[in-house]
Amino acid sequence: MSNIKRDTILGSRRLSNYWWATSILLGGLGFFLVGLSSYFKRELLPFAKSSSFIFVPQGLIMTFYGTIAILISVFLWLTIIWNIGGGYNEFNNEKGVITIFRFGFPGKNRCIQLQYKINEIQAIRVSIQEGLTPKREIYLKTKDNREIPLTRVGQPLLLSEIEEKATSLALFLGVMLEGIE
């Protein structure tokens, strides 16, 4: 059995983010071109009759909404390119160290790396909240009662999957498991 366990964390490079970034970009371009068509009185979209719109107020509002949508799409594409939130959790029993690594936004703190000694860990805690927006998370609970999240943000894991991951991690680290009855 290996003394090193490494879990990859999926960041912004999810299928849903690609879908939303593309959809918002296409919709924003459509609105923007309709607004410009009403200003220039020329069809910039071959399948629409948008030059008949009056620029003030309809064309101006369409241009504004298109610009906002394009900017939101650029933001989403940048988070995908930079893989915000992506990284790994490494549990090294040989060195007695747990490393949590995540990518952030570019700048001074682009790479976030936290390290904890395994003997500082009190337990692995599982938090399950059902309802309209379910949360199923695994936390690393330190002896000074800090809780460090180990699971990805976004789509919650299946109950069986989170129980199995938490149980195997607690066994691997030799600590207690909290939150599962």
C-alpha positions as CSV (number, residue, x, y, z in Angstrom):
1,M,0.0,0.0,0.0
2,S,1.3,3.4,-0.9
3,N,2.0,6.0,1.8
4,I,1.0,8.9,-0.4
5,K,-2.6,9.6,-1.4
6,R,-3.4,12.3,-3.9
7,D,-6.8,13.6,-4.9
8,T,-7.2,15.9,-7.9
9,I,-9.7,18.7,-7.5
10,L,-11.6,19.9,-10.5
11,G,-11.7,23.7,-10.7
12,S,-13.5,25.8,-13.3
13,R,-12.9,23.5,-16.2
14,R,-16.3,21.8,-15.9
15,L,-18.7,21.1,-18.7
16,S,-21.3,23.4,-17.3
17,N,-18.9,26.3,-17.2
18,Y,-18.0,25.8,-20.9
19,W,-21.7,25.7,-21.7
20,W,-22.5,28.9,-19.9
21,A,-19.5,30.8,-21.2
22,T,-20.3,29.9,-24.8
23,S,-24.1,30.5,-24.4
24,I,-23.6,33.9,-22.8
25,L,-21.0,34.9,-25.4
26,L,-23.3,34.0,-28.3
27,G,-26.3,35.7,-26.8
28,G,-24.3,38.8,-26.0
29,L,-22.9,39.0,-29.5
30,G,-26.4,38.7,-30.8
31,F,-27.7,41.5,-28.7
32,F,-24.6,43.6,-29.4
33,L,-25.0,43.2,-33.2
34,V,-28.7,43.9,-33.1
35,G,-27.9,47.2,-31.3
36,L,-25.2,48.1,-33.8
37,S,-27.5,47.2,-36.7
38,S,-30.1,49.7,-35.4
39,Y,-27.5,52.4,-35.1
40,F,-25.9,51.9,-38.6
41,K,-29.3,51.0,-40.3
42,R,-27.6,47.9,-41.8
43,E,-28.2,44.3,-41.2
44,L,-25.2,42.9,-39.3
45,L,-27.1,39.6,-38.6
46,P,-28.2,38.1,-41.8
47,F,-31.2,36.2,-40.3
48,A,-32.7,39.2,-38.4
49,K,-34.5,42.4,-39.4
50,S,-32.8,44.5,-36.7
51,S,-32.0,47.6,-38.7
52,S,-35.7,48.7,-38.3
53,F,-35.3,49.1,-34.6
54,I,-35.0,52.7,-33.3
55,F,-31.5,53.2,-31.8
56,V,-32.8,55.2,-28.9
57,P,-34.0,53.4,-26.7
58,Q,-34.2,49.8,-28.1
59,G,-30.8,49.7,-29.9
60,L,-29.0,51.4,-27.1
61,I,-30.4,49.0,-24.5
62,M,-29.6,46.0,-26.8
63,T,-26.0,47.2,-27.2
64,F,-25.7,47.7,-23.4
65,Y,-27.1,44.2,-22.6
66,G,-24.8,42.7,-25.3
67,T,-21.7,44.4,-23.9
68,I,-22.5,43.3,-20.3
69,A,-23.1,39.7,-21.5
70,I,-19.8,39.7,-23.5
71,L,-17.9,41.0,-20.4
72,I,-19.5,38.2,-18.2
73,S,-18.5,35.6,-20.8
74,V,-14.9,36.9,-20.9
75,F,-14.8,36.6,-17.1
76,L,-16.1,33.0,-17.3
77,W,-13.6,32.1,-20.1
78,L,-10.7,33.5,-18.1
79,T,-11.7,31.5,-15.0
80,I,-11.8,28.4,-17.2
81,I,-8.4,29.2,-18.8
82,W,-6.8,29.9,-15.4
83,N,-8.6,26.9,-13.9
84,I,-9.7,28.8,-10.8
85,G,-10.3,26.4,-7.8
86,G,-8.4,23.5,-9.4
87,G,-5.6,21.7,-7.7
88,Y,-5.0,18.7,-5.5
89,N,-5.0,17.4,-1.9
90,E,-1.9,15.3,-1.0
91,F,-1.8,13.2,2.1
92,N,1.8,12.0,2.7
93,N,2.2,9.5,5.6
94,E,5.9,9.1,4.9
95,K,6.6,12.8,5.7
96,G,3.6,13.2,8.0
97,V,2.3,16.2,5.9
98,I,-0.9,17.1,4.3
99,T,-0.7,19.5,1.3
100,I,-3.7,21.4,-0.1
101,F,-3.0,23.2,-3.3
102,R,-5.4,25.4,-5.3
103,F,-5.1,27.8,-8.2
104,G,-6.5,31.3,-7.7
105,F,-6.7,34.4,-9.9
106,P,-3.4,35.7,-11.4
107,G,-1.3,37.9,-9.1
108,K,0.8,37.6,-6.0
109,N,-1.4,34.8,-4.6
110,R,-2.0,32.8,-7.8
111,C,-1.0,29.5,-6.2
112,I,-2.4,28.8,-2.8
113,Q,-0.6,26.0,-0.9
114,L,-1.5,25.0,2.7
115,Q,0.5,22.4,4.6
116,Y,-0.5,20.7,7.9
117,K,1.2,18.0,9.9
118,I,-0.8,14.9,10.2
119,N,-0.4,14.9,14.0
120,E,-2.3,18.3,14.0
121,I,-5.4,16.6,12.6
122,Q,-8.2,15.7,15.0
123,A,-10.7,14.2,12.5
124,I,-12.2,14.0,9.1
125,R,-15.7,15.7,9.3
126,V,-18.5,15.1,6.8
127,S,-21.2,17.8,6.4
128,I,-24.4,16.8,4.7
129,Q,-27.2,19.3,4.1
130,E,-30.1,18.2,2.0
131,G,-32.7,20.5,0.5
132,L,-33.1,22.8,-2.5
133,T,-29.3,23.4,-2.7
134,P,-27.7,20.3,-1.1
135,K,-24.2,20.5,0.3
136,R,-22.1,17.4,0.8
137,E,-18.6,18.3,1.9
138,I,-15.6,16.7,3.6
139,Y,-13.5,18.8,6.0
140,L,-10.1,18.3,7.6
141,K,-10.6,19.2,11.3
142,T,-7.5,20.3,13.1
143,K,-6.9,20.1,16.9
144,D,-7.4,23.8,17.2
145,N,-10.9,23.4,15.7
146,R,-10.2,24.9,12.2
147,E,-12.0,23.2,9.4
148,I,-10.4,23.1,6.0
149,P,-12.7,22.0,3.0
150,L,-11.3,19.2,0.9
151,T,-14.1,18.7,-1.7
152,R,-14.7,20.6,-4.9
153,V,-17.1,23.5,-5.1
154,G,-20.2,23.1,-7.3
155,Q,-22.0,19.9,-8.0
156,P,-22.4,17.9,-4.7
157,L,-21.0,14.3,-4.6
158,L,-23.2,11.3,-4.2
159,L,-23.9,10.2,-0.6
160,S,-22.2,6.8,-1.2
161,E,-19.2,8.5,-2.8
162,I,-18.7,11.1,0.0
163,E,-19.0,8.4,2.6
164,E,-16.5,6.1,0.9
165,K,-14.0,9.0,0.4
166,A,-14.3,10.2,3.9
167,T,-14.0,6.7,5.4
168,S,-11.0,5.8,3.3
169,L,-9.3,9.1,4.1
170,A,-9.9,8.7,7.9
171,L,-8.4,5.2,7.8
172,F,-5.5,6.3,5.7
173,L,-4.6,9.2,8.1
174,G,-5.5,7.2,11.3
175,V,-8.0,9.8,12.6
176,M,-11.6,9.7,13.7
177,L,-14.5,10.2,11.3
178,E,-17.2,12.7,12.3
179,G,-20.6,13.5,10.9
180,I,-21.7,10.0,9.6
181,E,-24.0,8.1,11.7
